[in-house]
Amino acid sequence: MGFKGGYTFKRFEGAAQPVLHETAVPNTVFLPFTCASLTFAPAVKKGDPVRAGSRIMQTGNKNPFYMCSPVNGTVESVSGDGIGIAADGTGHFEPVEGHTRAPWHLDRSAVFNLFSSSGCSLLFDGLFLSPDECDSARDIIVNAVHNAPLNQSWNPSMAGDPFVFPNGLKTLKALFPEASITIALNKRNMQYFNTSMITNIASLKVVSDRYPQENPVLLSRDVLKKRLVSPEGACDDSVLVVPFFDVVQVAEIMTLGRPFIDRIMMIAGPGVSHPGWFRVRIGTPYEKIRRALLKTNDRGPWRMIRGGLFTGESIETESSSVRHTDTELTVIREREIRELYRFMRPGFVWDSYSKTTVADYVPLLPKQLDTGIHGGERPCVQCNYCDEVCPVNIYPFLIWKYVQAGNIEESFRFRPYDCIGCGLCDYVCPSKIPVSSAVIRAKEAYRDARRADENAD
């Protein structure tokens, strides 16, 4: 199946520049005891000195996983939620114990033990608890696709040493020997990947430049012709989608001995002083990132979004900290006022799916991003824009109508369970209708109904 729908974004303010920065070590960090599917117990107590890379938590299962301190300093608190550390500001770290330049030459059990003991397993949400579980993965897709409004300048050469990424692929192959590896990429980055160091390990697949092609469900569909998530919500465990920089960090942890103390994150948007990619210490409070990287509030105010522009969650408490799974921080203007007579203005800085603004024809200025809906909600005009951009070929506006009418079960025939939550239907809707929330509601209702039927049987 080819890629249908989607949208091509061009020239948005605050787009990330292809530079990898390293942020300063924070004064304090906080690490919760829960990480993805894993629950940890403390291995330190209040007042203990810790070094970056030293183990401070572990799971209680037979083959324990570990979490290391991201900073040098002293344990400040051990609460019911997690561990707080007061950092001393120094940047050195303790190398990963047992790391080796070529883990693929180790026997299988030794590779997996290094994978679990180094904290590398947290990159995979703790889903693989044994070598046997790793063998269930039959296809790995490395996600090197970047089509969102702010990340299109991404360049794989930001990884630095050209051997790091291929070594990450070799390490993945050692961990998941039954899996074939495919790299999904944009055509503009083909030169980097089309080398024997990479193609001897993985095959290459050029995919669409339209958003949201980078979504794992679409990558599985378009690269492997496999359905990643069933209508009932079950995920195909044989398919593993791994972001490019996670492959880089696998190599850094297991071959170079750099402990899992930071995340490589895109921090971008009109509220960021120098948007780009950053190494951020895990556990860094978002308040610290605001002070260090964001523009002042007199040019905002700003909304910080954990994740992408359309799929992320607003950060309500800046004391919350960077998690092991974070890959993006998006910062846009907080602008909730209604703009009167917006339709009468020429729009030099506005994006428009219907091509009705000056910016679509005379791109003089970068297009703006903010939280406003730019007009009030109006009745559906049946323009079919949401159908046109939907990448999974459902009918969002029809689903919305059934939900609005209280006939949610009637919407099931339009496959709301296929929705991937990309948010494009809301973005292109000229009537400002929150279409996606209705589709998600219908998807949840469908899955609830299926679970009820199974329980009844």
N, C-alpha and C positions, 0 to 999 in steps of 0.2 A: 504494500500500500504506500503510495506517495504522500508527501506532506500536503495537507489541505488546510486552508484558512491561514491563521497567523497574521502577523503584522510586522512591517519593517520600520524600525525607529531610526530617525536621523537627526543629528545636531541638537542634542539636549544639553542644557546648562548643567554644570557639575559632573560631567562625564569623567570617569576615572582615566588618568594618564598611565601609560604602560611603564610604571616605575614601581619597584618593590622597596619600600622604606622599612626601617625598624624603629618602632616606638620606644620611648624611654621606659625603663623599669618603673612600675607603679610603686607608691609608698605602701600600699596594702593590697592584698588579694583575698578573695573568698572562694572556696571550692566546696560545692554541695556534696553530700554523701550519695546522691542519686545522679547517675549519668546514663542517659538513654535507658537501656533495659537492665542496667547493673546497679546494685546497691553496695556501697562500701562501708567499711568500719575503720575508725581511726587507728593508725599505727604510731601516733605521737600524742603527747599531752601538752597542755598549756605550759608555756615557758621553755619548751624544748627548742634548741637551735636547729635549723634546717638549712640544707643547701639545695640550690636549684638542681633538679634531677634526682634528688634522694626520695625514697618512697615514704609517703605519709599516710596512705590509705591502701586497703586491700579488700577484695571480696572474700566471702567465706566458702566458696565452692572448692571442689577437689583440686582443680588446677586454678589457683587464684590469679586474678588480674590485679594490677597495681596502678595507682595514680601517684605521680611524683609532684614534688613542690615546684612551682614555676619560678620561684624567686629564692634568693638567699635572705635569711632573716630569722625571726623568732615566732613560734606559734603564739598568737595573741589570744585565740579563743578556740574552744572545741565545744560546740553547741549541739543541739539535737538535729540541726540542719546541715552542718558542715564545719569546715575548719577555716579560720581567719589567720592570716600571717602578716606580720609587720615586716616589710622588706627593708634591707639596708642600702638599696640602691645600686649595688654592684651587679655587673652583667655576666660574670662567669658562671659556668655550670659544671656539674659532675657528669662525665660521660656515661652513656648507657652501659651497664655491666654486661659483658659477653658479646657486645656488638662485633661484627666482623665485616671485612670489606666484601666478602662474597658469601652471604648466607645461603645462597642456592647450592653451595657445595656441602652444606651440612646435611645430616640425615633429617628425615621429616620431623621427628619428635623434637630435635634440637631447634629447628626453625620455628616450630610452633611455640616452644617454651620461650624463645626470645621474643616472639610476637606478643605473648601474653604478659611476660614479666616486664617488658619495656614500656608498657602502656600503649603500644601501637594499636592494640585491639580496640581502643576507644575511638579510633578513626572509623571503625566499622560498627559503631553503636553496641559493641559487646555482643554481637549476634553469633559469633563463632566461638563456642566454648571448648571445642576439641578438634583434632585433625579430621575426624569423621564428618563433623559438621561442615568443615571447609570443603570436603569432597562433594558436598551437595551442590556447590556452585559449578555450573557447566559453561556459563558464558559470563565474561566480564566486559562491560562497556566502560571505557575511560572517557569521561565527559569533558571534552575540550571545546565545547560549543559555547559561544558567548554572543547572544542576540538581544539581550535586554537593553533598555534605553541608555544605561550608564556604563556598560562593561565592554562595549564593542572594540575598544582599542587594546583589549587584552592581548598579550603576546607571550607565547610559551618560553621565549628566551629569558623572561624575567626570572626563571628558575635558576639562572646562573650557570654553574658547571654543566656542560652539555651531557656529561655522563650520569648525572643524578637521576634524571627521568628514566633513561633506559635501565639503570640499576633498580629503580623502583618497579619497573615492569618485570624484571627477572625475579625480584623478591616476591611479587604477587604470584608469579608462576610457581615458585617454590612452595608458597603457602596454599595455593589452589591448583594443584597439578592436573586436575581433571578438567579445568576450564580453558576455553579458548578466549583470547583477548582481542577486542576490537576497539580502536580509537575512533570515536566520533568527533569530527572536526569541521571547522569552516574552511572553505577553499583558500582563503587568504593566508592561512597558516600551514598550508601543505608542505612548503619547503622545509620547515623545521622537522616535521614528522617523517618525511619521505627519505629516510636514511637507513642504511643497513642495520645500524645499531638498534633501531626501533622496529623496522619491518621484519627482521629475523625473529622477533618475539610476538608481534601483534600485527593484525591487518588494519588497514585504514578505510574509513568510510566517510566521504564528504556528504554532509547533510544540508538541509535548508538554512538560509540566513535569516529566516523569519522567526520572531518570538512566537510561541514558547518552545521551540524545537529542543532546547536543552532539558526540558522536563523528562525525568527518567521513564515515565510511561510512554512518551512519544519516541524516545530513543530506542526502547525495547521494541516498539512497534516497527519503526522505520529501519533499524539496523538489523534486528534479528527476526522480524516478522513474528514476534511473540507477544502475547498479552501479559503484561507485568502484574496487573491487578485484576482480579475477577470481579464480576458484578456484585458479588457479596462482600468484596473488600479484602479477600485473601491475596497475599503477595506470592508470586512465583519465586521460591527460594533458589531456583537454579540460575537466576539472573541477578547479577550484582553490578550496580552502576556506581562508579568511583570517580569523584572529581579529580581533575588534573593535579591540582596542588596536593591532594591527599596522597597521590602516588609519589609525588616529590617528598612529602614528609615521611612516608613509609621508608624511602631510601635514606633520608637523613637520620632517622631513628635507628634503623637496623644495620645500615652499612657504614654510616659516618659517626654514629654514637651521639648525635645531638638529641637530647631527651625531648619528650613530648611536653614542652613547656610553653609553647606558643601556637597560635593559629595564624595562617596566612589568610587575611581577610581583605575584601574590597571595601573600602570606606569612601563613599562618594555621594554626590548630590550637591545642590546649590548651597547647602549649609556648611560644606567642608572647605577649608582654606586651600588645601592642596590635594584634591581627590586622587586616589590611586589605590595601590595594594600595599598592605602593611603587615608586618609581623607584630602581633599583639600578644603579650603574655596572658595565658589562660588565668582567669580569675580577676582580671583588671576591671574595676568598677567603670560603668559607662560614664559616670560623672567625670572620671579622669580623662576619658577620651573626649568628652565635650570640651573640657578646659584646654586640652592639648591640640585638638585638630579642628574644632568647629569655629565658625565665625561668631562674632558677638551677637547677642540677642537683639541689639538695636537694628540689625540687618535682617532679622527674622520676624518673630520667634520661630524656632525650629522644632520639627518633629523627628525624633530618632526612631528608625524602624529596624528591628532585628530581622534581617533577611532582605529579600528583593522588594522592589517598589510595589509590585502587585500582590505578592504572596507573603510578605513579612508581617510581623506583629509589632504594634507600637510599643515602645519601651516606656512604661508608665512610671517606673521607679528607677532613677538613675543609679541607685545603690546596687541594682542588679549587676551581675558581672559577666564577662565573656566566658562562654561555655566551650567545652571541647568540640562541640558540633557546629559552632558559629563559623560562617564563611562570608557573610556580608553585613554591612551596616549602611543603611540609606538614610540621608538627612535631607528633608524637604521643608519648605515654608509651611507654617501653620496659618492657614487663611480660610476661615470658615464663613466669612461674610458673603452675602449674595450680591452679585454684580448686576445692577439693573441695565437693561438694554444691551446686554453683552452681544446679542445677535447683530446689532447695528455697527459694531466696531470692526475695523479692518483686520486686526489680529496679526501684528508683526512678530509676536513671540508665542503664538499658540499653535499647538498641534491639532490637526483635524483629519479624521478618517474620511470625511465626506469632501475633502479638498475645498473648503469654503473660506479659508483665511489667506491673507497675503503671504504668510510664512510658508505656505505650501508651494508658492510659485516664485517668491523672491526671498530666498533664505539669507536675509541680512544678519539676523541675530539668532543666537541659540534659543531653542524653545524652553519655556519655563515649566517648572514642576512645583506644584503646591497641593495642599489638601482640599482646596475648595472644589465644589462641583460646578462652579461657573454657570449658575442659573438654577431655577427651581425645577422640581420634578414635574413632568407633564405627562399626559396620556400617551400610551404607545402609539406610534404612527405607522407601525408595521413596515419599517424601512428595510428590515432583514439584515441590517449591518451585523448584528450579533451572530446570525447564522453564517454570514460570509467569513467572519474571522475565527469562528470556532474551530479549533484544530482537531476535534474528535467528531465533527460532523453530526452534532445533535442540534436541536431547535430550542435554544435558550428562551426565546420570547414566548413560545407555546407552553413550555414548562412553567414559566412565570405566570402565565394566564391561568393555568389550571390550579396552581398553588394559591393565587389570589382569590380564585372562585371557591376555594375550599374543597376542590376535587383532586387532592394530591395523588390519589391512586391512579387517576386517569393519566397523569403525567408520566407514569412509569413506561408507557409504550414509546416515549421519546428518549429513552435511555439516559436519564439523569445520572445513573450510576457510572457513566463513562466520563463525567466531568472531572477535569484535573485541577480545577481551581485556579486557572491562569489569570482570571480577572479581565480578559480582553472584552468580554461582552459589556461589562460596566463601562470600560474605557471609551468604547466607540458609540455607546448609546446616546443619540442626540436629545432624548427625553429625560436623561439623568435618572433612569430607573435602576434600582439596585437588583439587576437581573441575577447576578451570580449567587446572592444570598438565597434566592428562591430555589435555584437549581441545587445548591448544596443541601438545602432543607429537604428537597425531594429525594436526593441521593440518600440522605440519612434515613428518611422514612422508608425507602425501598429496602435498605439493608436491615432495618428494624423488623420490617414485615417478613423478610426471608428468614431471619433468626427465629421469629415467633413461629413460623411454619415448621422449621426444623425441630424446635422444642416440642411442638404439638405432636410431631411424628414419633 
